[in-house]
Amino acid sequence: MLALPADMFGYRLLADPRLNKGTAFTEDERSAFRLHGLLPPTVVSIDEQVTRRLQAFREFHTDLERYAFLRDLQDTNETLYYALLGRHVEELLPIVYTPTVGAGCASFSRLFRKPRGVFLSIPHRSRIREILANPQFDKTEVIVVTDGERILGLGDQGAGGMGIPIGKLALYTACGGISPATALPILLDVGTDNEENLKDPLYIGWRHKRVRGEEYDTFVAEFIAAVKERWPHVLLQWEDFAKGNATRLLDQYRDALCSFNDDIQGTAAVATGALLAAINVTGEAMQNQRIAVLGAGSAGCGIAKLLMEAMIDAGLSPQDAASRFYMVDKDGLITDGTNDLASFQRPFVQKREALTHWNLGNPSRISLLDVIYNAKPTALIGVSAQAGAFTESVVRGMARHNKRPIIFPLSNPVSCAEANPADIEIWSEGRAVIGAGSPFPPLKRNGHVFPVDQTNNSYIFPGVGLGAIATRASRITDTMFMAAAKALADMSPARSDPNANLLPRVTQLRDVAIAVAIAVGKQACAEGLTEGVTVDTVEAAVRARMWWPRYLSYVPANAEQSAA
């Protein structure tokens, strides 16, 4: 039972998405909070409300309309929104998250109805502490922040990038059980270089070219200082920052507060978990893998870094493990002759002198197809946002050199995927082990319907966040992400049946989040990074933090006090 303040009644109560129950308010509550006449007379259960909202959802004609409908429901009645999402996660996840969230970001200014989260803009930089001091944010435990520059594979969306933190935090709640009252999406509005936004009269962001350099860094530093002061134990997730900022901001602040970058570390963990599961299908040990990665940015190198650690765990030396990666960027294979290498790319350069025996289509540029036919990789991972980059020739080359080639086109949304799984299935003659970053229709394999594994970060970050919050971890380490990857691999149906999927069904995401959270929490304990829990109490702490979408009973505060 929850006691509401005396001024919380009538339309004010109905307008609060965290407290509103709509037609589920009881007769007693309607009398106590002056709701009679403001609602139709019939009192219904949350189950009936879910049925009604699901029916309305299915009547829309486009996914963008469905996205707008769900966002409006979230801003009207959060409990009902999460009850609907939790019970129908397989159907609704592609709308709330990738791929439709990309279209939601691109249309954010036109869809904007009600405020959610915080927009921190350069013109108001002196007000950061004042803005964050709002009592509405007192319970904040997790923040997802973006500057909107590299939204999925769509690029600079400016203020429209706010759709990503909103969507990510929805999954923190739906999958990870984090209370929505403790989740805060933040957009750092430093301008945009998207000319369509700047010319659009309906654009809601700061109309200014994107700020960079020292001014940008100072603004981020002021934001981090204000967050640390306001919420010393908060979990902060960096999201969709561009290549030039993602890794360096993570490196700069990962020890200053409990934070991680999902594009780098979450993507790496889900790819590692899926590949660890895939070797149960291929029968090829981890230390024997040779891995080609198309897209040598922060995400691609993050994947390679964690997979390299898995190879070292399997017995390889760091040098031998690093040599097994072939990182291909827009200019071809990264070698020691490549110009302007980023620091995170350097561990994975191939020595040009070792490639002199390769047969190349163009000696001045080593293409992905060259890598396939010369290095004969066992696994191919795409995080390039280049639609169709895994051509028929590339896939057939992988299948020629491997009985069961591992092929993961991970870029999202669907429009940016390196290949369609249906094409990979045909070109590999049904032998490829496939994982995709976005949801795709199931395949027909051996006369049976076979769901395509959605090798998506939603299998990782909700559990990582839950584990960190439940144990009050002071920081998040790469070894904690390795623990998350192994926990995911341990839940793979392919462990017991090589003909099964690599990952659990999306309907099991809550179970996955709990398992990942426990593994992450125990690893944090082992590293001495937790507060108030031990290895033996991690599971209980995790389960105690799970929030479920159920309506509470309300009474006026004075009535509660009188009863007491």
C-alpha positions as CSV (number, residue, x, y, z in Angstrom):
1,M,0.0,0.0,0.0
2,L,1.3,3.4,-1.0
3,A,0.3,6.7,0.8
4,L,0.0,9.6,-1.6
5,P,0.3,13.2,-0.6
6,A,-2.8,15.3,-0.1
7,D,-2.3,17.3,-3.3
8,M,-2.1,14.2,-5.5
9,F,-5.6,13.7,-6.8
10,G,-7.8,14.1,-9.8
11,Y,-6.2,15.1,-13.1
12,R,-2.8,15.5,-11.4
13,L,-2.8,11.8,-10.3
14,L,-4.0,10.7,-13.8
15,A,-1.2,12.8,-15.4
16,D,1.6,11.1,-13.4
17,P,2.8,8.1,-15.5
18,R,4.4,6.4,-12.5
19,L,1.2,6.5,-10.4
20,N,-1.5,6.5,-13.0
21,K,-3.6,3.2,-13.2
22,G,-6.2,4.5,-15.6
23,T,-9.4,2.3,-15.5
24,A,-7.8,0.0,-12.9
25,F,-8.3,2.5,-10.1
26,T,-10.7,0.9,-7.6
27,E,-14.0,2.4,-6.4
28,D,-12.4,3.3,-3.0
29,E,-9.4,4.9,-4.8
30,R,-11.7,6.9,-7.1
31,S,-13.6,8.2,-4.1
32,A,-10.4,9.0,-2.1
33,F,-8.7,10.8,-5.0
34,R,-11.7,12.5,-6.7
35,L,-11.5,10.4,-9.8
36,H,-15.3,9.7,-10.2
37,G,-16.4,11.2,-13.5
38,L,-12.9,11.5,-14.8
39,L,-12.8,7.9,-15.7
40,P,-15.5,5.6,-17.2
41,P,-17.4,3.8,-14.5
42,T,-16.1,0.2,-15.2
43,V,-13.1,-0.9,-13.0
44,V,-10.9,-3.3,-14.9
45,S,-7.8,-5.4,-14.1
46,I,-4.3,-4.8,-15.5
47,D,-4.7,-8.0,-17.5
48,E,-7.8,-6.6,-19.2
49,Q,-5.8,-3.3,-19.9
50,V,-2.9,-5.3,-21.4
51,T,-5.4,-7.1,-23.7
52,R,-6.9,-3.8,-24.8
53,R,-3.6,-2.1,-25.4
54,L,-2.2,-5.1,-27.3
55,Q,-5.2,-5.1,-29.6
56,A,-4.8,-1.4,-30.3
57,F,-1.1,-1.9,-30.9
58,R,-1.8,-4.5,-33.5
59,E,-4.3,-2.3,-35.4
60,F,-1.7,0.2,-36.5
61,H,-0.3,-0.2,-40.1
62,T,3.4,0.8,-39.6
63,D,6.1,0.1,-37.1
64,L,6.6,3.8,-36.6
65,E,3.0,4.3,-35.6
66,R,3.4,1.4,-33.2
67,Y,6.5,3.0,-31.8
68,A,4.7,6.3,-31.2
69,F,1.8,4.4,-29.6
70,L,4.0,2.7,-27.1
71,R,6.0,5.8,-26.3
72,D,2.7,7.6,-25.6
73,L,1.6,4.7,-23.3
74,Q,4.9,4.9,-21.5
75,D,4.4,8.6,-20.9
76,T,0.8,7.9,-19.7
77,N,1.0,4.7,-17.6
78,E,4.4,3.2,-17.0
79,T,3.2,0.2,-15.1
80,L,0.8,-0.8,-17.9
81,Y,3.5,-0.1,-20.5
82,Y,5.9,-2.5,-18.8
83,A,3.3,-5.1,-18.2
84,L,2.5,-5.1,-21.9
85,L,6.2,-5.1,-22.9
86,G,7.1,-7.8,-20.4
87,R,4.3,-10.2,-21.5
88,H,4.8,-9.7,-25.2
89,V,8.5,-8.9,-25.4
90,E,9.2,-11.0,-28.5
91,E,6.6,-9.0,-30.5
92,L,7.3,-5.6,-29.0
93,L,11.1,-5.6,-28.6
94,P,11.7,-4.8,-32.3
95,I,9.5,-1.7,-31.9
96,V,10.8,-0.4,-28.6
97,Y,14.4,-1.1,-29.5
98,T,16.2,-2.0,-32.8
99,P,15.3,-1.7,-35.6
100,T,12.3,0.7,-35.2
101,V,14.0,2.9,-32.6
102,G,16.2,4.2,-35.4
103,A,13.2,5.5,-37.2
104,G,11.9,6.9,-33.9
105,C,15.1,8.9,-33.5
106,A,15.0,10.2,-37.1
107,S,11.4,11.3,-36.4
108,F,11.9,12.3,-32.8
109,S,11.1,16.0,-33.3
110,R,7.8,15.2,-35.0
111,L,6.8,12.6,-32.5
112,F,7.7,14.7,-29.4
113,R,4.7,15.0,-27.1
114,K,5.7,14.8,-23.4
115,P,9.1,15.4,-21.7
116,R,11.0,12.4,-20.6
117,G,14.6,12.5,-19.3
118,V,17.0,15.4,-19.5
119,F,18.3,17.5,-22.3
120,L,21.6,19.2,-21.4
121,S,22.6,21.7,-24.0
122,I,25.7,23.9,-24.4
123,P,23.7,27.2,-24.1
124,H,22.5,26.0,-20.6
125,R,25.8,24.5,-19.4
126,S,25.8,26.8,-16.4
127,R,22.5,25.2,-15.3
128,I,23.6,21.5,-15.3
129,R,23.5,21.2,-11.5
130,E,20.3,23.1,-11.2
131,I,18.6,20.8,-13.8
132,L,19.9,17.6,-12.3
133,A,18.8,18.8,-8.8
134,N,15.1,18.3,-9.7
135,P,13.5,16.2,-6.9
136,Q,11.9,14.1,-9.7
137,F,15.4,12.5,-10.1
138,D,16.1,11.8,-6.5
139,K,15.9,8.0,-6.9
140,T,18.1,7.8,-9.9
141,E,20.4,4.7,-10.0
142,V,21.1,4.3,-13.7
143,I,21.7,6.8,-16.5
144,V,22.0,6.2,-20.2
145,V,23.6,9.2,-21.9
146,T,24.3,9.9,-25.6
147,D,25.4,13.0,-27.6
148,G,23.4,11.7,-30.6
149,E,26.3,11.6,-33.0
150,R,26.4,7.9,-34.0
151,I,22.9,6.6,-33.6
152,L,22.9,2.9,-34.6
153,G,24.1,2.9,-38.3
154,L,22.2,6.1,-39.0
155,G,24.8,8.7,-38.0
156,D,24.2,12.1,-36.4
157,Q,20.6,12.5,-35.2
158,G,21.3,15.4,-32.8
159,A,18.6,15.8,-30.2
160,G,16.7,12.9,-31.8
161,G,19.3,10.6,-30.3
162,M,17.3,10.8,-27.1
163,G,15.2,7.9,-28.4
164,I,18.2,5.6,-27.8
165,P,18.6,6.3,-24.0
166,I,14.8,6.0,-23.6
167,G,14.7,2.7,-25.4
168,K,17.7,1.3,-23.6
169,L,16.3,2.1,-20.2
170,A,13.0,0.5,-21.2
171,L,15.0,-2.7,-21.6
172,Y,16.7,-2.2,-18.3
173,T,13.3,-2.3,-16.8
174,A,11.5,-4.9,-19.0
175,C,14.5,-7.3,-19.1
176,G,16.7,-6.3,-16.1
177,G,14.0,-5.5,-13.6
178,I,15.3,-2.1,-12.8
179,S,12.6,0.2,-11.4
180,P,11.6,2.9,-14.0
181,A,11.6,5.4,-11.1
182,T,15.4,5.0,-10.9
183,A,16.2,5.3,-14.6
184,L,17.2,8.6,-16.2
185,P,17.8,9.1,-20.0
186,I,20.1,12.1,-20.8
187,L,21.0,13.8,-24.1
188,L,24.1,15.9,-24.3
189,D,23.0,18.4,-26.9
190,V,26.2,19.8,-28.4
191,G,24.7,20.6,-31.7
192,T,24.4,18.6,-34.9
193,D,26.2,18.3,-38.3
194,N,23.0,16.8,-39.8
195,E,22.0,19.5,-42.3
196,E,18.4,18.1,-42.5
197,N,18.0,18.8,-38.8
198,L,19.5,22.2,-39.0
199,K,17.2,23.2,-41.8
200,D,14.1,21.5,-40.3
201,P,11.8,24.1,-38.7
202,L,10.4,21.4,-36.4
203,Y,13.8,20.3,-35.1
204,I,13.7,20.5,-31.3
205,G,17.4,20.5,-30.6
206,W,20.1,23.3,-30.4
207,R,20.4,24.7,-34.0
208,H,24.2,24.8,-34.1
209,K,27.0,22.9,-35.7
210,R,28.3,20.2,-33.5
211,V,30.8,21.5,-30.9
212,R,34.1,19.6,-30.8
213,G,37.5,19.8,-29.2
214,E,38.2,21.5,-25.9
215,E,34.8,23.0,-25.5
216,Y,33.2,19.6,-26.0
217,D,35.5,17.9,-23.5
218,T,34.9,20.7,-20.9
219,F,31.1,20.3,-21.3
220,V,31.4,16.5,-20.8
221,A,33.7,17.0,-17.7
222,E,31.2,19.4,-16.2
223,F,28.4,16.9,-16.8
224,I,30.4,14.1,-15.1
225,A,31.3,16.2,-12.1
226,A,27.6,17.2,-11.6
227,V,26.5,13.5,-11.9
228,K,29.1,12.3,-9.4
229,E,28.1,15.1,-7.0
230,R,24.4,14.3,-7.3
231,W,24.5,10.5,-7.4
232,P,27.8,9.2,-6.1
233,H,26.8,5.5,-6.7
234,V,25.0,5.9,-10.0
235,L,25.6,3.5,-13.0
236,L,26.3,5.5,-16.2
237,Q,26.1,3.9,-19.6
238,W,27.7,5.7,-22.6
239,E,25.7,5.1,-25.7
240,D,26.2,5.9,-29.4
241,F,29.1,8.2,-29.2
242,A,31.2,8.5,-32.4
243,K,34.5,6.7,-33.0
244,G,36.6,9.7,-32.0
245,N,34.9,10.0,-28.6
246,A,33.6,6.6,-27.6
247,T,36.8,4.9,-26.5
248,R,38.6,7.9,-25.1
249,L,35.6,9.0,-22.9
250,L,35.3,5.5,-21.6
251,D,39.0,5.4,-20.8
252,Q,38.9,8.8,-19.2
253,Y,36.0,8.2,-16.9
254,R,35.7,4.4,-16.3
255,D,37.5,4.7,-13.0
256,A,35.9,8.0,-12.0
257,L,32.4,6.5,-11.6
258,C,30.7,3.2,-12.3
259,S,30.3,3.3,-16.1
260,F,30.6,1.4,-19.3
261,N,30.1,1.9,-23.1
262,D,27.5,-0.6,-24.4
263,D,28.6,-0.1,-28.0
264,I,32.1,-1.2,-27.1
265,Q,31.8,-3.6,-24.1
266,G,28.2,-4.8,-24.4
267,T,28.6,-5.6,-28.1
268,A,31.8,-7.3,-27.3
269,A,30.2,-9.4,-24.6
270,V,27.2,-10.6,-26.6
271,A,29.4,-11.4,-29.6
272,T,31.8,-13.3,-27.4
273,G,29.0,-15.1,-25.7
274,A,27.5,-16.1,-29.0
275,L,30.9,-17.2,-30.4
276,L,31.6,-19.3,-27.3
277,A,28.2,-20.9,-27.9
278,A,29.0,-21.4,-31.6
279,I,32.1,-23.5,-31.0
280,N,29.7,-26.1,-29.5
281,V,28.2,-26.3,-32.9
282,T,31.4,-26.1,-35.1
283,G,33.5,-28.3,-32.8
284,E,36.5,-26.0,-33.4
285,A,38.2,-24.9,-30.1
286,M,38.5,-21.3,-29.2
287,Q,42.3,-21.4,-29.5
288,N,41.9,-22.5,-33.1
289,Q,39.6,-19.7,-34.2
290,R,40.7,-17.1,-36.9
291,I,38.4,-14.1,-36.8
292,A,37.7,-11.5,-39.5
293,V,36.0,-8.4,-38.3
294,L,34.5,-5.9,-40.8
295,G,34.4,-2.6,-39.1
296,A,37.5,-1.7,-37.1
297,G,36.0,1.1,-35.1
298,S,35.5,1.1,-31.3
299,A,32.8,-1.6,-31.5
300,G,34.8,-3.9,-33.7
301,C,38.0,-3.6,-31.8
302,G,36.0,-4.0,-28.5
303,I,34.8,-7.3,-29.8
304,A,38.3,-8.4,-30.9
305,K,39.7,-7.4,-27.5
306,L,37.3,-9.5,-25.5
307,L,37.6,-12.5,-27.9
308,M,41.3,-12.2,-27.6
309,E,41.0,-12.5,-23.9
310,A,38.9,-15.6,-24.4
311,M,41.7,-17.1,-26.5
312,I,44.3,-16.3,-23.9
313,D,42.0,-18.0,-21.3
314,A,42.1,-21.0,-23.6
315,G,45.9,-21.1,-23.5
316,L,47.2,-18.9,-26.3
317,S,49.9,-16.2,-25.7
318,P,48.7,-12.6,-26.1
319,Q,50.8,-12.3,-29.3
320,D,49.5,-15.5,-30.8
321,A,45.9,-14.5,-29.9
322,A,46.2,-11.0,-31.4
323,S,47.6,-12.5,-34.7
324,R,44.4,-14.4,-35.2
325,F,42.3,-11.3,-35.9
326,Y,41.9,-9.6,-39.3
327,M,40.4,-6.2,-38.8
328,V,39.0,-4.7,-42.1
329,D,38.0,-1.1,-42.3
330,K,36.9,1.2,-45.1
331,D,40.5,1.2,-46.5
332,G,40.9,-2.5,-46.2
333,L,42.8,-4.8,-43.8
334,I,44.5,-2.9,-41.0
335,T,48.3,-3.6,-41.2
336,D,51.4,-2.0,-39.8
337,G,51.4,0.2,-42.9
338,T,48.0,1.7,-42.3
339,N,48.0,5.4,-41.6
340,D,46.3,7.2,-38.7
341,L,45.7,4.2,-36.5
342,A,43.7,4.7,-33.3
343,S,45.3,3.4,-30.1
344,F,42.6,0.7,-29.8
345,Q,43.3,-0.6,-33.3
346,R,47.1,-1.1,-32.8
347,P,47.0,-4.5,-31.0
348,F,45.3,-6.0,-34.0
349,V,47.5,-4.9,-36.9
350,Q,48.7,-7.6,-39.2
351,K,52.4,-7.3,-40.3
352,R,52.5,-6.6,-44.0
353,E,55.7,-8.6,-44.5
354,A,53.8,-11.7,-43.3
355,L,51.2,-11.3,-46.1
356,T,53.6,-11.2,-49.0
357,H,52.5,-14.7,-50.1
358,W,48.8,-13.6,-50.3
359,N,47.1,-13.5,-53.7
360,L,45.4,-10.1,-53.9
361,G,42.9,-8.6,-56.2
362,N,44.5,-5.2,-55.7
363,P,48.0,-5.1,-54.1
364,S,47.4,-1.5,-52.8
365,R,44.3,-2.5,-50.8
366,I,43.6,-5.8,-49.0
367,S,39.9,-6.3,-49.2
368,L,37.5,-8.5,-47.1
369,L,37.4,-11.0,-49.9
370,D,41.2,-11.2,-50.0
371,V,41.1,-11.9,-46.2
372,I,38.5,-14.6,-46.7
373,Y,40.5,-16.5,-49.3
374,N,44.0,-16.0,-47.8
375,A,43.5,-16.1,-44.1
376,K,40.7,-18.6,-44.2
377,P,38.9,-17.3,-41.1
378,T,36.6,-19.5,-39.1
379,A,34.4,-16.6,-38.1
380,L,33.3,-13.4,-39.8
381,I,31.8,-10.6,-37.7
382,G,30.3,-7.4,-39.1
383,V,29.9,-4.1,-37.3
384,S,30.4,-1.9,-40.3
385,A,26.9,-0.5,-40.9
386,Q,27.6,-1.3,-44.6
387,A,24.4,-3.0,-45.9
388,G,25.2,-6.0,-48.1
389,A,29.0,-6.0,-47.3
390,F,28.9,-9.8,-46.8
391,T,28.4,-10.5,-50.5
392,E,27.7,-13.9,-52.0
393,S,31.4,-14.3,-52.9
394,V,32.4,-13.5,-49.2
395,V,29.9,-16.0,-47.8
396,R,30.7,-18.7,-50.3
397,G,34.4,-18.2,-49.5
398,M,33.7,-18.7,-45.8
399,A,31.7,-21.9,-46.6
400,R,34.4,-23.2,-48.9
401,H,37.0,-23.1,-46.1
402,N,34.8,-24.2,-43.2
403,K,32.4,-27.0,-42.6
404,R,30.4,-24.8,-40.3
405,P,31.4,-21.1,-40.9
406,I,30.4,-18.6,-38.2
407,I,28.9,-15.5,-39.7
408,F,27.5,-12.7,-37.6
409,P,26.2,-9.6,-39.4
410,L,25.7,-7.5,-36.3
411,S,25.0,-4.0,-37.6
412,N,21.6,-2.5,-37.0
413,P,19.0,-1.5,-37.9
414,V,18.1,-4.0,-40.5
415,S,18.8,-1.5,-43.3
416,C,22.5,-1.5,-42.2
417,A,23.0,-5.3,-41.8
418,E,26.0,-6.7,-43.7
419,A,23.8,-9.5,-45.0
420,N,20.3,-11.0,-44.7
421,P,20.4,-14.3,-42.9
422,A,18.2,-15.9,-45.5
423,D,20.9,-15.1,-48.1
424,I,23.6,-16.4,-45.9
425,E,21.6,-19.6,-45.5
426,I,21.4,-20.1,-49.2
427,W,25.0,-19.1,-50.1
428,S,26.5,-21.3,-47.3
429,E,24.2,-24.3,-48.4
430,G,22.6,-24.2,-44.9
431,R,25.9,-24.7,-43.1
432,A,26.5,-21.3,-41.6
433,V,26.1,-20.6,-37.9
434,I,24.3,-17.3,-38.0
435,G,23.8,-14.5,-35.5
436,A,22.3,-11.1,-36.5
437,G,22.2,-7.8,-34.7
438,S,18.5,-7.1,-35.6
439,P,15.5,-9.3,-35.7
440,F,15.0,-11.3,-39.0
441,P,12.3,-13.8,-40.1
442,P,13.0,-17.4,-39.2
443,L,14.8,-19.7,-41.6
444,K,13.7,-23.0,-43.0
445,R,16.3,-25.6,-42.1
446,N,16.1,-29.3,-42.5
447,G,12.3,-29.0,-43.1
448,H,11.8,-27.1,-39.8
449,V,11.4,-23.4,-38.9
450,F,14.7,-22.2,-37.3
451,P,14.7,-18.8,-35.5
452,V,17.6,-16.5,-36.3
453,D,19.6,-15.7,-33.2
454,Q,19.4,-12.0,-32.5
455,T,22.9,-11.4,-31.2
456,N,21.9,-8.2,-29.6
457,N,23.2,-6.2,-26.6
458,S,19.8,-6.7,-24.9
459,Y,21.2,-10.1,-23.7
460,I,24.0,-8.3,-21.8
461,F,23.5,-4.7,-20.6
462,P,20.3,-5.2,-18.5
463,G,22.1,-7.9,-16.5
464,V,25.3,-6.0,-16.2
465,G,23.4,-3.0,-14.9
466,L,21.3,-5.1,-12.5
467,G,24.4,-6.8,-11.1
468,A,26.3,-3.5,-10.7
469,I,23.4,-1.8,-8.9
470,A,22.5,-4.8,-6.7
471,T,26.1,-5.0,-5.5
472,R,26.8,-1.3,-5.5
473,A,29.9,-1.9,-7.6
474,S,32.3,1.0,-7.7
475,R,33.3,0.3,-11.3
476,I,32.8,-2.1,-14.1
477,T,35.8,-4.0,-15.5
478,D,36.4,-5.9,-18.7
479,T,36.6,-9.1,-16.6
480,M,33.0,-8.4,-15.5
481,F,32.0,-8.3,-19.1
482,M,33.9,-11.6,-19.7
483,A,31.8,-13.1,-16.8
484,A,28.7,-11.8,-18.5
485,A,29.7,-13.4,-21.9
486,K,30.4,-16.7,-20.2
487,A,27.1,-16.6,-18.3
488,L,25.3,-16.0,-21.6
489,A,27.2,-18.9,-23.3
490,D,26.3,-21.2,-20.4
491,M,22.6,-20.6,-21.2
492,S,23.0,-21.5,-24.9
493,P,20.6,-24.3,-26.1
494,A,23.4,-25.4,-28.4
495,R,25.5,-26.6,-25.4
496,S,23.3,-29.6,-25.2
497,D,22.1,-29.8,-28.8
498,P,24.3,-28.6,-31.7
499,N,21.3,-28.3,-33.9
500,A,19.7,-25.8,-31.5
501,N,20.0,-22.0,-31.3
502,L,23.1,-20.2,-30.0
503,L,21.1,-18.0,-27.6
504,P,18.0,-18.4,-25.5
505,R,14.7,-17.1,-26.8
506,V,14.0,-13.4,-26.4
507,T,11.1,-14.4,-24.1
508,Q,13.8,-15.6,-21.6
509,L,15.6,-12.2,-21.4
510,R,14.6,-11.7,-17.7
511,D,16.2,-15.1,-16.9
512,V,19.2,-14.2,-18.9
513,A,19.5,-10.8,-17.1
514,I,19.4,-12.6,-13.7
515,A,22.1,-15.1,-14.7
516,V,24.3,-12.3,-16.1
517,A,23.7,-10.1,-13.1
518,I,24.8,-12.9,-10.7
519,A,27.9,-13.6,-12.7
520,V,28.8,-9.9,-12.9
521,G,28.1,-9.4,-9.2
522,K,30.3,-12.4,-8.2
523,Q,33.1,-11.2,-10.4
524,A,32.8,-7.7,-8.8
525,C,33.0,-9.3,-5.4
526,A,36.1,-11.2,-6.4
527,E,37.7,-8.0,-7.5
528,G,36.8,-6.2,-4.3
529,L,34.6,-3.7,-6.0
530,T,31.3,-4.2,-4.1
531,E,29.7,-2.8,-1.0
532,G,27.6,-4.7,1.5
533,V,27.5,-8.0,-0.4
534,T,29.6,-11.2,-0.6
535,V,29.8,-13.9,-3.2
536,D,27.4,-15.9,-1.2
537,T,24.8,-13.1,-1.0
538,V,25.0,-11.8,-4.6
539,E,22.1,-13.9,-5.9
540,A,19.8,-12.8,-3.1
541,A,20.8,-9.2,-3.6
542,V,20.1,-9.4,-7.4
543,R,16.7,-11.0,-6.9
544,A,15.7,-8.5,-4.2
545,R,16.2,-5.7,-6.7
546,M,13.9,-7.0,-9.4
547,W,10.9,-4.7,-10.1
548,W,7.7,-6.1,-11.5
549,P,4.9,-4.2,-13.2
550,R,2.1,-4.5,-10.6
551,Y,-0.4,-1.9,-9.4
552,L,-0.1,-0.9,-5.8
553,S,-3.0,0.1,-3.6
554,Y,-3.2,3.8,-2.9
555,V,-4.5,5.7,0.2
556,P,-4.3,9.4,1.1
557,A,-1.3,10.1,3.3
558,N,-3.5,11.4,6.2
559,A,-5.6,8.2,6.1
560,E,-2.5,6.1,6.2
561,Q,-1.2,8.1,9.2
562,S,-4.6,7.7,11.0
563,A,-4.6,4.0,10.4
564,A,-1.1,3.7,11.8
